[in-house]
Amino acid sequence: MKISVIDKQGSGITRQFAEAIGATIRGRFVDIPESKGGGYLTGFSWKENNLRMMIQNYYLKEEILLERTNILEEGQEDVVFMLSDVFPSPMQTEENLLPEQSNVFICMHAVSAVLTMPSKTSFRSITIAVSRKYLREVFGNLLHPVVTTILNGKENFAFETGISPEMIKTASEILKQPVSESLESHYSKLKCEELLCCIFSQLIQREATPTSNMHVEDIKAIYAIKLRLQSNLDESPNIAILAKEAGMSEPKLRKLFKQTFGKGVFEYFQSMRMQEAARLLRDKHLSVSEVGYQLGFTNLSHFSRVFEQHIGMKPKKYSVN
């Protein structure tokens, strides 16, 4: 199902999305109709800071492609932070749902114009849209190339970082709203700012190397490579082949990939591989050998060592715990 919406002056698209799928609007909540899935969307807007937050806790029975046309005021520059799979546990449902990939994606408002929402996927995410002016006021003292690009970069950019335990804790507190209705907005704003602090705290831990300009086509190419890695977790990446498919040199691919994800191609691949291994052990209850062989390891001792490096414990102990 394809839905086209117009986002005027960064006002948000939740209500238009609700109308397109026949959702019920209940105060600040949008309830997904049973015919389309289950769960809800909700959010807050603090216009004095040009700060908005959308909370997504739902699933869909069919894939939806959301195409947004941005109509921003002249000089308006909003940055979007998408925190995916940030809530600690899935909704209770009879559907066999897949989780989103857990990460924080950061880009200019215009870059997030096309969003794909796969069917049978549990969306447990928070999206924050905020003006660069506000970000400069709060984080302008952080001297790091990635932060400088987010706050002042002239070209489009894309950065991705992981979901930390602190982000999960804060998101859970937003979801529970342990305050009276009259304090909900103020409480949520504080928690929204807390999430931004957690994100910037992770970004400044990256190696402080200069960033390169990224055009939208570069961003698309890098994320096509990420998808290729995700789809072939049993096969080690071949940089030469990936660079040829992306239409860029190997040095450029390596630089832009590390700039975007904070990790080199192989390091990122191994990290995704071990996250999938943990999911198969935890959710599918497969044996250690089944998981190792499914992910392309021929030496289970090597698989155990790599798993422990990334997850913090051996796979056998992880599966028991």
Secondary structure, 3 states (H helix, E strand, C coil): CEEEEEEECCCCCHHHHHHHHCCEEECCEEECCCCCEEEEEEEEEEHHHCEEEEEEEEEECCCEEEEEEEECCCCCCEEEEEEECCCCCCCCCCCCCEECCCEEEEEEHHHHCEEEECCCEEEEEEEEEEEHHHHHHHHCCCCCHHHHHHHHCCCCCEEEECCCHHHHHHHHHHHHCCCCHHHHHHHHHHHHHHHHHHHHHHHCCCCCCCCCCCCHHHHHHHHHHHHHHHHCCCCCCCHHHHHHHHCCCHHHHHHHHHHHHCCCHHHHHHHHHHHHHHHHHHHCCCCHHHHHHHCCCCCHHHHHHHHHHHHCCCHHHHHHC
